[in-house]
């Protein structure tokens, strides 16, 4: 189940990148982030508020860490992405985002002395190679011709924010269930974003009311906000940050497949090569070891008289 949830998480995030780029001319980053998270908070409020009230002492006792996690994961990450896609292509953004698994491994090693196995590093390299094949469309000159700009700096800061957020999930209070923890993180994000949104709006709150914009905000509130965060937090809890981070390499694959389905782009051989490399990397780093763990009890059962 954690593997399926992480796959869905990256699918929803890929849609978030594509849609954010599609409406970048109509959006203001702080305003879009505020609308997205406020709507998400309203949607979960009937389930979250009673839980938060029962666990209010736990929330108060862990306020500094919970505030940091809400600030990094909710207020910063997607807002920085929205700034980035105003100046750079979605492909650039997803290419840079694919370095997050490496960041998580390096931060784990630097901050906690965690050593990644050779299998993990090989999986990261292979899946990252698949990402490069997809982004470059199988042409080396496309990859070497990438020009990084102001938007890519915002994406890099977003990557740092998400990597630190993922690392800090190990300090999530054990007494908090996933929904209570997530809801408080969203509340922190909304509180932080409110003054920034008002500043961006110049004191006058006005947003586009076009159907594409409103549907985009609704999608962002439900799928890459509520569902993705709950799924991601559970995946990190069950599998660990380095393993969960590898699934981010699925984002470029989903982004290109979405473009193929909805924008009519043709599917080429490089798509298949890139996807094969990504899944080979994931298999080597994650699935092979998990399948062996699942098979071991079955073998022991067969050996019983």
C-alpha positions, 0 to 999 in steps of 0.5 A, spaced: 500 500 500 505 505 501 508 504 494 501 505 491 500 511 495 507 514 493 505 512 486 499 516 486 502 522 490 507 523 484 502 523 479 498 528 483 504 532 483 506 532 476 499 534 474 500 540 479 506 542 475 503 542 469 497 546 471 501 551 474 505 552 468 499 552 464 495 558 468 502 562 470 500 568 466 493 568 470 496 567 477 500 570 483 504 565 487 502 567 494 495 568 492 494 561 488 498 558 494 493 561 499 487 559 495 489 552 495 491 551 502 485 555 505 480 550 500 484 544 503 483 546 510 475 548 509 474 541 506 478 537 511 475 541 517 469 537 519 474 531 520 480 535 523 477 540 528 474 534 533 481 531 532 485 537 533 481 539 539 482 532 543 489 532 541 490 540 543 495 539 548 500 534 544 500 540 539 502 545 544 507 541 547 510 540 540 509 547 537 516 549 535 517 542 530 510 542 528 510 550 526 517 548 522 514 542 518 508 546 516 512 552 514 517 548 510 512 543 507 506 547 506 507 554 506 514 554 502 514 548 498 509 549 493 509 557 493 516 556 491 514 552 485 509 557 483 514 562 483 519 558 479 514 556 473 513 563 472 520 564 469 521 556 467 518 551 463 515 545 467 520 540 464 526 544 467 522 544 474 521 537 474 528 535 472 530 539 478 525 536 482 528 529 480 534 531 484 530 531 491 532 523 492 539 525 492 538 531 496 534 526 501 540 521 501 545 526 502 541 530 508 540 523 511 548 522 511 550 529 513 545 530 519 544 523 522 550 519 519 545 514 515 549 510 510 545 509 503 546 502 501 550 500 494 543 498 491 540 504 493 545 509 490 545 504 483 537 505 483 537 512 484 542 513 478 538 508 474 532 512 475 535 519 474 538 516 468 531 515 466 529 522 468 534 525 463 532 520 457 525 523 458 526 530 459 531 530 453 527 526 449 533 522 447 537 527 444 543 529 448 543 536 445 537 538 448 540 536 455 546 540 454 542 546 451 538 547 458 538 554 460 537 555 467 534 562 469 531 565 475 525 560 476 530 555 477 533 558 483 526 558 486 525 551 484 532 549 487 529 553 494 523 548 493 527 542 493 531 544 499 524 546 503 521 539 501 527 535 502 528 538 509 521 537 510 521 530 509 527 529 513 524 532 519 518 527 519 522 522 523 520 527 529 513 527 528 509 526 534 507 519 535 501 521 538 498 525 532 495 521 527 496 523 520 490 527 519 491 531 525 498 532 523 497 534 516 491 539 518 495 543 523 501 543 518 495 546 513 493 551 518 500 553 519 501 554 512 495 558 511 497 563 517 504 564 514 501 565 507 495 570 509 499 576 510 504 575 504 497 574 500 495 581 502 501 584 500 501 581 494 494 583 492 496 590 495 491 590 500 485 588 495 483 581 494 481 579 487 482 573 483 481 570 476 474 567 476 475 564 470 473 556 469 480 553 468 483 557 474 477 555 479 478 548 477 485 548 477 485 551 484 479 545 486 484 540 483 490 543 487 486 543 493 484 536 493 489 531 489 496 534 490 494 538 497 490 533 501 491 526 498 498 527 496 500 530 503 497 524 507 499 519 502 507 522 502 507 522 510 504 515 510 509 513 505 515 516 509 513 513 515 512 506 513 518 506 508 523 511 510 525 518 507 530 515 502 526 510 499 520 514 499 524 520 495 526 515 490 518 515 487 519 523 485 523 520 479 516 518 477 514 525 476 517 527 469 514 520 467 507 522 469 508 529 466 510 527 459 504 521 459 499 526 461 502 531 456 501 525 451 494 523 453 491 530 454 495 534 449 496 529 443 503 529 444 506 522 440 509 517 444 516 515 442 522 510 443 525 515 448 519 514 452 519 507 453 527 507 454 526 512 460 520 509 463 524 502 463 530 505 466 526 509 472 522 502 473 529 498 473 532 503 478 526 503 483 526 495 482 533 495 484 533 500 490 526 498 493 522 492 490 527 487 489 528 487 497 521 488 499 519 482 495 524 478 498 522 480 505 515 478 503 517 471 500 521 469 506 515 467 510 512 463 505 518 459 504 519 458 512 511 456 511 513 451 506 518 448 510 514 447 516 512 439 517 
